[in-house]
Amino acid sequence: MIRNPKDTGRMSRANMGNQYWPSDQGAPYSSAPGRRANLRQGLRGNRPAKNTRKYLLVLGCLLTLVTGMLIGFIVNSSDSGTEAVLPNAPSAELTISDQSVDLALPNESDEPVATVAETVAPSVVRIDTATGTGSGIIYDQNGSVVTNAHVVLGSETVEVQLADGTRATGKVLGSDPAVDIAILQIQENLNFRKATFATLDTVRVGQLAVAIGSPFGLEQSVTAGIVSAVNRAVPTLNIENGSRTVLEMIQTDAPINPGNSGGALVDRQGRVVGMNTLIRTDGNVEGNLGVGFAIPTDTIFLVTERLITGESLENGFLGISGQDPTIGRAGALVIEVVNGSPADQSGLQEGDLIIAVDGSPVLGMSELAARIRLTSPGTMVAIDIVRNGEEIGLNVVLGALGSFQ
C-alpha cells in the first residue's frame, strides 16, 4: 500500500544524503538561526573562536546523521502497516549473463511437492474415451491401471497416454459401479512405473496431499493441499442403476476438477493414499471449491482384487436400520433389527449403540453402512456395542444383501 507523502504526520524523504523529519514540523532544528547562535555562544567560553565553527560543523553533521538514522528506523519499523517509498528509486532487475554460474540449489526437502510430482507422475496416466477424459494409476508392472468406473462407463477399450506421451490401448477388465472403481489392462508391451501405495492407517488429518491427474484434459497436472478428513462418509451415486450408497473417503482441499477422476492422491513420501473421485460444489459452480474426496487405497485393493480374481462383488448385509444418537456417545444407534438377519442371529437388539467394527471406531450410521457394504458376504466381523451402559462384544457373520430383498 502506497501512502501519500503529503499526509499529516507522515515522514517525508528526499535524496539519500538529506535529513528526515516530520513534514508538519517545518525544517530541522539544526538550521534554526536562534538555536545555532545559542549553541555557538556556549562553546565560545571553553574553545577558541577559530575552532568553534569546526566543532559546530562536525557536531551538526553527527546530529544530522543520527537524527536521519533514527527517523528512518521509525519509518521502516512502524506498526501502522504503511510502506516507505523511495522516490525515483531504480527498479530491481535480474540480469542473466551468458556465462555459467554456480547456483546454490535448495535441498529437495524444501520443495516436497516437486519431489513428489517427479516421483509419482510416471505412474499416473491420462484416459480418453468416446465420452470424455479422466485419469488412472498404474497398479502393477504388467500395465494394469485402476481408475473410476464412471471414467470408463460403457467402454470396452480406451486410449491411455503415459507420462512420457506414449499412447496405447487399454482394455477394460471389470468395474464395480457401486464403489466407482474399475480396472483396465494396457495392451502394448511397454515399460511401466508401478505406483507405490500406502494404507489408510498411515494418513493423518493435516498432512500434505498432492493430486496428480488430467483436469480438463491437462495431463500431468499437479495440485497440492492437505488431508482435511479421513473416513468421511460420503453419499455416492451408482452410475449404472442410479441407486445411492455411502463410501468412506479421504477429504482433501487439494484442487480437484473434472478429469482428475481416477488420478492419484499422494502423501509427501510419494505414496498413493487414495484415488481422486468426487468434488462437492454449491450447486452453481462446477469447479473445485476446496472440498474433494478420494477413495482410500484399502478400498481400491479390496475391490480390484475381487475384479481380478472374479470374486463376487455383492455387498455384505448386517440387517439393521439405525441413526446417529441425538445425545451422548458417538456411534450407530440400532432402531430396528430385521428378523432372521445376521444381526438378529448374533443377538443385536433395538437400542444397542454400535461403537466399533473390528476394533475400528464407528462415529455414526453412515460410517457403519460404509464398512459393512465393503465386506464380502460370509465374512465374520467383530462388533462392539453399548447396551444399558455396558460394553459388549459380538461376532456377526455377514449375509448377502440379495438374500434379504
Backbone torsions as a table, in degrees:
resi	resn	phi	psi	omega
1	MET	NA	129.4	-178.6
2	ILE	-102.9	126.7	179.9
3	ARG	-93.7	150.9	174.2
4	ASN	-73.9	120.3	-177.4
5	PRO	-65.6	-9.8	178.6
6	LYS	-87.2	-6.1	-179.5
7	ASP	-60.9	140.5	179.6
8	THR	-60.8	130.5	176.7
9	GLY	89.7	-8.9	179.1
10	ARG	-82.2	159.6	-179.9
11	MET	-87.0	131.6	175.1
12	SER	-98.9	141.9	-178.7
13	ARG	-134.5	129.8	176.9
14	ALA	-98.0	-140.5	179.8
15	ASN	-73.8	170.5	-170.3
16	MET	-60.4	-31.5	-175.3
17	GLY	-83.8	-6.0	-176.0
18	ASN	-89.7	178.8	-176.5
19	GLN	-90.5	169.5	175.7
20	TYR	-118.7	142.8	176.6
21	TRP	-162.7	159.7	175.7
22	PRO	-64.2	128.3	-173.1
23	SER	-67.6	-17.5	-178.5
24	ASP	-96.5	12.7	-178.8
25	GLN	-120.9	18.5	175.7
26	GLY	73.7	-157.4	-175.7
27	ALA	-76.4	162.0	177.7
28	PRO	-66.1	150.6	-172.7
29	TYR	-62.7	-23.9	-177.2
30	SER	-65.9	-16.9	179.0
31	SER	-99.8	2.7	-179.5
32	ALA	-76.9	119.5	-174.6
33	PRO	-57.3	-43.6	-176.2
34	GLY	-62.1	-44.3	-178.7
35	ARG	-65.5	-38.5	-179.0
36	ARG	-66.4	-39.1	179.5
37	ALA	-64.2	-42.5	-179.3
38	ASN	-64.4	-40.9	179.7
39	LEU	-64.1	-42.8	178.6
40	ARG	-63.4	-39.6	179.7
41	GLN	-60.0	-42.7	-178.3
42	GLY	-67.5	-33.0	-177.2
43	LEU	-78.3	-24.9	-176.5
44	ARG	-63.3	-29.1	-176.7
45	GLY	-69.5	-19.0	-175.1
46	ASN	-119.2	-16.3	-176.6
47	ARG	-127.7	150.4	174.9
48	PRO	-60.4	148.3	-177.9
49	ALA	-60.8	-31.4	-177.5
50	LYS	-64.8	-35.0	-177.9
51	ASN	-86.6	-13.9	-174.2
52	THR	-60.6	-45.7	-177.9
53	ARG	-63.9	-34.9	178.8
54	LYS	-66.1	-45.2	179.4
55	TYR	-64.6	-39.4	178.4
56	LEU	-62.4	-41.2	-179.5
57	LEU	-63.7	-45.3	178.8
58	VAL	-63.2	-45.5	-179.7
59	LEU	-63.2	-40.3	179.2
60	GLY	-62.6	-41.1	178.6
61	CYS	-64.1	-42.4	179.8
62	LEU	-63.3	-44.7	179.7
63	LEU	-62.2	-41.5	179.1
64	THR	-61.6	-43.9	-179.1
65	LEU	-64.4	-46.6	-178.9
66	VAL	-64.2	-43.6	-180.0
67	THR	-61.5	-44.4	179.5
68	GLY	-61.4	-42.2	-180.0
69	MET	-64.2	-42.9	-178.2
70	LEU	-64.9	-47.6	-177.8
71	ILE	-68.4	-36.5	176.2
72	GLY	-61.9	-38.5	177.5
73	PHE	-63.7	-40.6	-179.7
74	ILE	-63.4	-42.2	-179.8
75	VAL	-62.0	-43.9	-173.9
76	ASN	-79.4	-20.8	-176.9
77	SER	-110.1	12.4	-177.8
78	SER	-64.0	143.5	178.2
79	ASP	-84.4	2.5	-174.8
80	SER	-73.8	-15.5	179.2
81	GLY	88.2	-1.3	178.6
82	THR	-74.6	161.5	179.2
83	GLU	-113.1	133.7	175.3
84	ALA	-83.9	129.2	-177.1
85	VAL	-116.4	132.1	176.6
86	LEU	-91.2	115.0	178.3
87	PRO	-61.7	140.4	175.9
88	ASN	61.8	17.6	177.7
89	ALA	-71.0	132.4	-179.1
90	PRO	-64.8	142.2	178.4
91	SER	-72.6	147.1	-179.8
92	ALA	-74.3	134.9	179.1
93	GLU	-129.6	147.6	176.8
94	LEU	-107.4	116.9	-179.7
95	THR	-103.5	126.0	179.9
96	ILE	-107.5	118.1	180.0
97	SER	-83.1	168.2	179.1
98	ASP	-88.0	8.5	176.8
99	GLN	-98.8	144.0	-179.7
100	SER	-68.9	139.0	-179.1
101	VAL	-129.3	133.8	177.1
102	ASP	-77.7	121.1	-179.8
103	LEU	-109.6	144.5	176.4
104	ALA	-85.1	101.1	-178.7
105	LEU	-77.7	144.7	179.2
106	PRO	-65.9	152.4	175.7
107	ASN	-63.2	148.8	-178.4
108	GLU	-56.2	-30.4	-179.3
109	SER	-67.3	-18.2	178.1
110	ASP	-76.6	-17.3	-180.0
111	GLU	-127.7	66.2	-174.8
112	PRO	-62.7	-35.5	-178.8
113	VAL	-66.8	-41.2	178.4
114	ALA	-62.7	-42.1	178.9
115	THR	-63.6	-42.5	178.5
116	VAL	-63.0	-44.4	-178.9
117	ALA	-61.0	-43.8	179.6
118	GLU	-63.5	-32.8	-177.9
119	THR	-77.3	-42.3	-169.3
120	VAL	-97.3	-28.5	-174.8
121	ALA	-50.8	-40.3	179.0
122	PRO	-62.9	-14.2	-179.1
123	SER	-98.3	2.8	-178.9
124	VAL	-113.9	132.7	-176.0
125	VAL	-120.3	162.2	171.8
126	ARG	-98.9	139.5	-180.0
127	ILE	-121.5	124.1	178.6
128	ASP	-114.4	132.0	176.4
129	THR	-126.0	-179.2	179.9
130	ALA	-68.4	-18.6	-175.9
131	THR	-108.5	-9.3	-178.9
132	GLY	167.5	-167.3	-176.4
133	THR	-127.9	140.2	176.1
134	GLY	-143.3	-161.6	-177.2
135	SER	-131.9	169.9	177.9
136	GLY	-155.6	165.0	-178.2
137	ILE	-122.2	128.9	178.4
138	ILE	-68.6	118.8	-169.6
139	TYR	-89.4	-34.1	178.0
140	ASP	-148.4	174.4	-175.9
141	GLN	-75.0	-6.6	177.2
142	ASN	-87.3	-3.4	177.7
143	GLY	95.7	18.3	172.1
144	SER	-74.5	140.3	-176.9
145	VAL	-129.2	130.4	174.4
146	VAL	-99.2	144.6	180.0
147	THR	-154.6	-175.4	175.6
148	ASN	-83.6	145.9	178.4
149	ALA	-61.7	-34.4	-178.0
150	HIS	-71.5	-17.4	177.0
151	VAL	-70.9	-38.3	-175.2
152	VAL	-107.5	15.4	-176.8
153	LEU	-53.5	125.1	176.7
154	GLY	79.1	4.1	-178.1
155	SER	-109.5	139.2	172.5
156	GLU	-94.9	-33.1	175.4
157	THR	-131.7	153.0	179.8
158	VAL	-137.8	167.4	172.9
159	GLU	-99.7	132.3	-178.6
160	VAL	-117.9	131.6	176.1
161	GLN	-114.1	120.8	179.0
162	LEU	-77.9	171.7	-175.7
163	ALA	-62.3	-29.5	-179.1
164	ASP	-87.3	6.9	178.1
165	GLY	95.2	-11.7	178.8
166	THR	-61.6	132.6	179.0
167	ARG	-109.2	141.9	-177.5
168	ALA	-147.7	169.4	178.0
169	THR	-96.5	137.3	176.7
170	GLY	-118.0	135.4	178.2
171	LYS	-103.1	126.9	-179.3
172	VAL	-74.3	119.8	-178.4
173	LEU	-88.1	-30.7	-178.9
174	GLY	172.5	166.2	179.2
175	SER	-154.6	157.5	174.3
176	ASP	-123.6	93.9	-176.6
177	PRO	-61.2	-27.7	-179.2
178	ALA	-65.7	-29.9	-179.7
179	VAL	-107.4	-5.8	178.6
180	ASP	62.3	46.0	177.4
181	ILE	-129.3	137.6	177.2
182	ALA	-138.6	160.5	177.2
183	ILE	-134.2	140.1	178.4
184	LEU	-133.9	165.3	-177.3
185	GLN	-123.6	123.9	174.7
186	ILE	-72.6	129.5	-171.2
187	GLN	-80.3	-33.8	-177.5
188	GLU	-74.2	152.4	178.7
189	ASN	-89.5	97.3	-175.5
190	LEU	-126.6	171.7	173.8
191	ASN	-87.5	120.0	-176.3
192	PHE	-111.6	141.9	174.7
193	ARG	-100.8	100.9	179.9
194	LYS	-66.5	138.3	176.9
195	ALA	-73.8	152.0	171.6
196	THR	-96.6	131.9	-175.2
197	PHE	-112.4	154.6	175.1
198	ALA	-133.1	144.9	-176.9
199	THR	-80.5	166.3	-173.7
200	LEU	-63.5	-28.2	-177.6
201	ASP	-69.5	-6.9	176.0
202	THR	-93.2	-6.3	-173.7
203	VAL	-92.8	131.9	178.9
204	ARG	-121.3	144.5	175.8
205	VAL	-64.3	131.5	179.3
206	GLY	98.3	-9.5	-178.9
207	GLN	-76.5	162.9	178.7
208	LEU	-61.6	138.9	176.6
209	ALA	-134.2	125.7	-179.6
210	VAL	-117.2	127.0	178.9
211	ALA	-104.8	131.2	179.4
212	ILE	-128.1	130.2	-179.0
213	GLY	-178.7	-156.0	-175.6
214	SER	-126.7	64.1	179.2
215	PRO	-62.5	131.0	-179.4
216	PHE	54.5	28.7	178.8
217	GLY	81.3	5.2	179.9
218	LEU	-88.6	86.6	-172.4
219	GLU	-62.7	153.0	178.1
220	GLN	60.1	32.9	175.2
221	SER	-81.1	138.7	-177.3
222	VAL	-121.0	128.4	173.2
223	THR	-130.6	161.2	-175.6
224	ALA	-140.6	153.0	176.3
225	GLY	-167.3	-143.2	178.1
226	ILE	-131.4	167.6	169.8
227	VAL	-79.6	119.6	-177.3
228	SER	-88.2	-29.7	179.4
229	ALA	-165.8	156.0	172.8
230	VAL	-121.7	157.8	-178.8
231	ASN	54.7	36.9	176.8
232	ARG	-78.5	119.4	179.2
233	ALA	-76.9	115.2	-172.9
234	VAL	-122.0	125.4	175.7
235	PRO	-67.1	132.4	178.7
236	THR	-128.4	161.9	-176.8
237	LEU	-110.1	127.9	173.1
238	ASN	-71.9	115.7	-171.7
239	ILE	-73.4	-10.6	179.7
240	GLU	-91.9	-47.6	-175.3
241	ASN	-113.2	-2.0	176.3
242	GLY	80.7	0.7	179.0
243	SER	-72.9	157.5	-178.8
244	ARG	-109.7	137.7	177.9
245	THR	-132.2	179.0	179.0
246	VAL	-125.7	131.6	176.7
247	LEU	-123.2	145.7	172.6
248	GLU	-86.6	126.8	-174.5
249	MET	-132.2	167.7	171.2
250	ILE	-92.8	127.7	176.8
251	GLN	-96.4	138.4	180.0
252	THR	-142.5	154.4	173.6
253	ASP	-101.9	5.7	172.5
254	ALA	-61.4	127.2	-175.4
255	PRO	-56.5	122.7	178.0
256	ILE	-126.4	133.4	-177.7
257	ASN	-135.8	170.7	176.7
258	PRO	-52.6	129.9	-174.8
259	GLY	106.7	-21.8	173.5
260	ASN	-75.8	-16.9	-176.7
261	SER	-55.3	130.5	-179.0
262	GLY	90.7	-8.6	-179.9
263	GLY	-82.0	-179.6	-170.8
264	ALA	-96.5	140.6	165.8
265	LEU	-109.5	123.4	-165.0
266	VAL	-125.8	146.9	175.6
267	ASP	-90.5	179.4	-174.8
268	ARG	-71.2	-12.4	174.5
269	GLN	-88.1	2.7	179.8
270	GLY	80.0	22.5	-179.7
271	ARG	-103.5	135.2	177.9
272	VAL	-74.1	122.4	179.0
273	VAL	-107.7	-12.6	-179.6
274	GLY	-167.6	169.6	178.1
275	MET	-116.4	118.0	-176.6
276	ASN	-61.9	129.8	-170.1
277	THR	-134.9	-47.1	-171.3
278	LEU	-130.6	155.7	166.1
279	ILE	-130.5	151.9	175.4
280	ARG	-107.4	132.9	-179.5
281	THR	-122.9	178.3	179.7
282	ASP	-92.7	7.1	-179.7
283	GLY	92.3	-16.4	180.0
284	ASN	-107.9	-37.5	-178.5
285	VAL	-104.7	128.6	-178.6
286	GLU	-88.1	-15.5	-178.2
287	GLY	-81.7	-174.1	-175.6
288	ASN	-71.4	135.7	175.2
289	LEU	-120.6	16.9	177.7
290	GLY	87.1	11.2	177.7
291	VAL	-127.5	91.9	-179.8
292	GLY	-118.9	162.0	-175.8
293	PHE	-134.9	141.1	179.5
294	ALA	-127.5	138.5	176.0
295	ILE	-72.9	126.9	-177.9
296	PRO	-63.0	153.1	-179.8
297	THR	-58.6	-36.4	179.6
298	ASP	-56.5	-43.2	179.5
299	THR	-68.1	-38.7	178.3
300	ILE	-59.4	-47.6	179.8
301	PHE	-59.9	-45.5	-176.9
302	LEU	-59.7	-48.4	-175.0
303	VAL	-74.4	-43.1	-177.8
304	THR	-65.2	-35.5	177.9
305	GLU	-66.0	-36.4	175.6
306	ARG	-64.9	-41.2	180.0
307	LEU	-65.3	-42.5	-177.4
308	ILE	-68.0	-41.7	-176.5
309	THR	-86.8	-7.6	178.8
310	GLY	81.1	16.4	179.0
311	GLU	-69.2	162.0	179.0
312	SER	-65.4	141.2	176.6
313	LEU	-97.1	9.0	-177.8
314	GLU	-63.8	143.4	-177.1
315	ASN	-82.0	150.9	173.5
316	GLY	-70.8	155.4	-176.5
317	PHE	-135.3	127.0	178.9
318	LEU	-98.2	-47.2	175.5
319	GLY	100.4	42.5	175.0
320	ILE	-136.3	162.4	163.5
321	SER	-121.7	148.5	-175.0
322	GLY	-161.0	-172.4	-179.1
323	GLN	-155.6	169.3	173.5
324	ASP	-75.1	141.0	177.7
325	PRO	-65.1	143.1	-179.8
326	THR	-79.5	-19.4	179.7
327	ILE	-154.9	152.5	176.7
328	GLY	93.4	-155.6	-173.3
329	ARG	-65.2	145.1	178.7
330	ALA	-72.8	150.7	178.6
331	GLY	160.1	-167.4	176.9
332	ALA	-112.6	113.9	-176.8
333	LEU	-86.2	121.6	-177.3
334	VAL	-76.3	121.9	179.3
335	ILE	-100.7	-35.2	-177.9
336	GLU	-148.5	143.9	176.6
337	VAL	-118.2	126.8	-179.0
338	VAL	-73.5	130.2	-179.6
339	ASN	-60.6	131.0	177.3
340	GLY	80.3	-0.9	-178.1
341	SER	-77.3	166.9	175.6
342	PRO	-55.5	-36.9	178.3
343	ALA	-63.4	-43.2	179.9
344	ASP	-64.1	-42.6	-178.3
345	GLN	-68.9	-26.9	-179.3
346	SER	-83.2	-13.3	179.2
347	GLY	102.5	7.4	175.3
348	LEU	-63.5	143.4	-177.0
349	GLN	-131.3	158.9	173.9
350	GLU	-60.5	138.1	-178.8
351	GLY	94.2	-12.9	175.5
352	ASP	-67.7	144.8	176.6
353	LEU	-110.6	111.1	179.0
354	ILE	-80.6	121.0	-174.7
355	ILE	-113.4	-12.8	-179.5
356	ALA	-160.5	150.6	173.3
357	VAL	-128.7	121.5	-177.6
358	ASP	52.8	37.7	176.4
359	GLY	83.1	-5.4	179.6
360	SER	-96.6	126.1	-175.5
361	PRO	-58.4	144.0	174.8
362	VAL	-112.4	121.8	-176.1
363	LEU	-98.3	-8.8	-179.2
364	GLY	-174.8	175.0	-177.0
365	MET	-66.1	-36.5	179.8
366	SER	-63.2	-41.5	177.7
367	GLU	-63.7	-41.9	179.3
368	LEU	-61.8	-45.3	-179.5
369	ALA	-61.5	-40.6	-179.6
370	ALA	-65.5	-38.8	-179.8
371	ARG	-67.8	-45.6	-175.3
372	ILE	-66.6	-41.3	-173.9
373	ARG	-69.6	-20.8	178.5
374	LEU	-90.3	-0.2	179.6
375	THR	-99.8	132.8	-175.1
376	SER	-68.0	145.7	173.8
377	PRO	-56.7	143.3	-178.6
378	GLY	91.0	-5.9	179.4
379	THR	-84.0	135.9	175.3
380	MET	-88.9	130.4	177.5
381	VAL	-123.3	149.0	177.0
382	ALA	-95.7	124.6	-178.6
383	ILE	-117.4	127.7	175.9
384	ASP	-101.1	132.3	-178.3
385	ILE	-130.2	163.3	170.3
386	VAL	-116.0	122.6	-179.7
387	ARG	-131.2	118.4	-178.6
388	ASN	54.6	39.3	176.9
389	GLY	82.0	-0.9	-178.2
390	GLU	-112.7	135.8	177.8
391	GLU	-83.0	132.4	-177.8
392	ILE	-132.7	143.1	175.9
393	GLY	-106.4	133.8	179.3
394	LEU	-128.5	146.9	173.4
395	ASN	-107.5	130.5	-176.6
396	VAL	-127.5	131.2	172.5
397	VAL	-95.5	114.3	-174.4
398	LEU	-69.9	147.2	176.5
399	GLY	-100.6	-172.4	177.5
400	ALA	-101.8	134.9	-176.5
401	LEU	-59.0	-39.0	-177.6
402	GLY	-62.3	-23.3	-178.1
403	SER	-77.3	-12.8	-176.2
404	PHE	-120.0	16.2	179.2
405	GLN	-103.3	NA	NA
